[in-house]
Amino acid sequence: MATRLQIHTQRWKNCERCELCNERKKVVLVRGSLPCHILFVGEAPGNSEDVVGIPFVGPAGKLLDSIIEQATEDYEEVKIAFTNLVACIPKFEGSKVHEPDEEYIKECSERLLEILDISDTDSIVMVGRLAEKWVPKFVDMDDYEMYSITHPAAILRANVVQRDMSIRRSFATIKTALENL
């Protein structure tokens, strides 16, 4: 018998609901353990994620993993998972990756809600300002503990002082989420 995640993956792995499917290499659904204690929701896949079909595996994902690893070192068996607002890389005709437009975020919201349901989490960490803007529009805020952190891609682009401050804030936010489990 197929699991809920397997059914989800089968349903969405060839999605063609919007134009983003035209440029993607792979649909990027979820990474981690489901159900989970904390679900991290980012914005969109980048180039690395598009190649392998797994969210948060590029340089930004490696930084996020490092922050999470440090924050969770005192917590045994914390299950974490990652997804994005959209499952396809937002670029057109070989252009640079850009922020996904509202129409694509809305088209992908059903997929995101399925992941939230499968995750059976009480805690969502919104990764980046776009996730912070859109996730509350799709979920009942009373059903989840909601947290926001700076997107690790933005941290990597920041100067050293801003980078250190953003990493410390992200670490503290994740610790708070863990303490509230």
Buried (B, 14 or more C-beta within 10 A) or exposed (E): EEEEBEEBBEEBEEBEBBBBEEBBBBBBBBBBEBBBBBBBBBBBBBEBBBBBBBBBBBEBBEBBBEBBEEBBEEEEEBBBBBBBBBBBBBBEEEEEBEBBBEEBBBBBBEBBEBBBEBBEBBBBBBBBBBBBBBBBEBBEEEEBBBBBBBBBBBBBEBEEEEBEBBBEBBBEBBBBBBEEE
